[in-house]
Amino acid sequence: MRVPTAEMFGGPMMISVFGSRDFRRNWKGYDFILRIGEFAENPNKEMHIHVLGEKGSMKVRLNPIERDESQLSSLPGVQQRKIIKFIKENIRE
């Protein structure tokens, strides 16, 4: 069995962390995205999600849950902390 790659689907595979009917799916205008293709290309890559919104985006590591400082974010620090808190309260292993 082959591991799916982004190329198989014509581009980066992105799925929402929360289901389509889950109220958390678009929390305060932010979507929480897992890019499957990143892990298909490198299975040893550190587990993380991307938070996308109209006011900016950020990458969040999941073990431990914290902002990935290697990627710039245009979100204000206060908003980043609120998002991290939301993730800690709502994402389970």
Contacts in CASP RR format, 6 or more apart in sequence:
PFRMAT RR
TARGET T0000
AUTHOR 0000-0000-0000
METHOD contacts of the structure
MODEL  1
MRVPTAEMFGGPMMISVFGSRDFRRNWKGYDFILRIGEFAENPNKEMHIH
VLGEKGSMKVRLNPIERDESQLSSLPGVQQRKIIKFIKENIRE
3 40 0 8 1.000
3 43 0 8 1.000
4 13 0 8 1.000
4 36 0 8 1.000
4 37 0 8 1.000
4 40 0 8 1.000
5 37 0 8 1.000
5 40 0 8 1.000
5 41 0 8 1.000
6 12 0 8 1.000
6 13 0 8 1.000
6 36 0 8 1.000
6 37 0 8 1.000
6 40 0 8 1.000
6 41 0 8 1.000
12 35 0 8 1.000
12 37 0 8 1.000
12 38 0 8 1.000
13 35 0 8 1.000
13 36 0 8 1.000
13 37 0 8 1.000
13 40 0 8 1.000
14 33 0 8 1.000
14 34 0 8 1.000
14 35 0 8 1.000
14 36 0 8 1.000
15 33 0 8 1.000
15 34 0 8 1.000
15 36 0 8 1.000
16 25 0 8 1.000
16 31 0 8 1.000
16 32 0 8 1.000
16 33 0 8 1.000
16 34 0 8 1.000
17 32 0 8 1.000
17 33 0 8 1.000
17 34 0 8 1.000
17 49 0 8 1.000
17 91 0 8 1.000
18 24 0 8 1.000
18 25 0 8 1.000
18 32 0 8 1.000
19 25 0 8 1.000
24 32 0 8 1.000
24 86 0 8 1.000
24 90 0 8 1.000
25 31 0 8 1.000
25 32 0 8 1.000
27 86 0 8 1.000
28 82 0 8 1.000
29 53 0 8 1.000
29 54 0 8 1.000
30 51 0 8 1.000
30 52 0 8 1.000
30 53 0 8 1.000
30 83 0 8 1.000
31 51 0 8 1.000
31 52 0 8 1.000
31 53 0 8 1.000
32 49 0 8 1.000
32 50 0 8 1.000
32 51 0 8 1.000
32 87 0 8 1.000
32 91 0 8 1.000
33 49 0 8 1.000
33 50 0 8 1.000
33 51 0 8 1.000
33 52 0 8 1.000
34 49 0 8 1.000
34 50 0 8 1.000
35 50 0 8 1.000
38 45 0 8 1.000
39 45 0 8 1.000
39 47 0 8 1.000
46 61 0 8 1.000
46 63 0 8 1.000
47 61 0 8 1.000
47 62 0 8 1.000
47 63 0 8 1.000
48 59 0 8 1.000
48 60 0 8 1.000
48 61 0 8 1.000
48 62 0 8 1.000
48 68 0 8 1.000
49 59 0 8 1.000
49 60 0 8 1.000
49 62 0 8 1.000
49 87 0 8 1.000
49 91 0 8 1.000
50 57 0 8 1.000
50 58 0 8 1.000
50 59 0 8 1.000
50 60 0 8 1.000
51 57 0 8 1.000
51 58 0 8 1.000
51 59 0 8 1.000
51 60 0 8 1.000
51 83 0 8 1.000
51 87 0 8 1.000
55 74 0 8 1.000
55 75 0 8 1.000
55 79 0 8 1.000
56 73 0 8 1.000
56 74 0 8 1.000
56 75 0 8 1.000
57 73 0 8 1.000
57 74 0 8 1.000
57 75 0 8 1.000
58 67 0 8 1.000
58 68 0 8 1.000
58 71 0 8 1.000
58 73 0 8 1.000
58 75 0 8 1.000
58 80 0 8 1.000
58 83 0 8 1.000
59 67 0 8 1.000
59 68 0 8 1.000
59 70 0 8 1.000
59 71 0 8 1.000
59 73 0 8 1.000
60 66 0 8 1.000
60 67 0 8 1.000
60 68 0 8 1.000
60 83 0 8 1.000
60 84 0 8 1.000
60 87 0 8 1.000
61 67 0 8 1.000
61 68 0 8 1.000
62 91 0 8 1.000
65 84 0 8 1.000
65 87 0 8 1.000
65 88 0 8 1.000
65 91 0 8 1.000
66 84 0 8 1.000
67 73 0 8 1.000
67 80 0 8 1.000
67 84 0 8 1.000
73 80 0 8 1.000
75 83 0 8 1.000
END
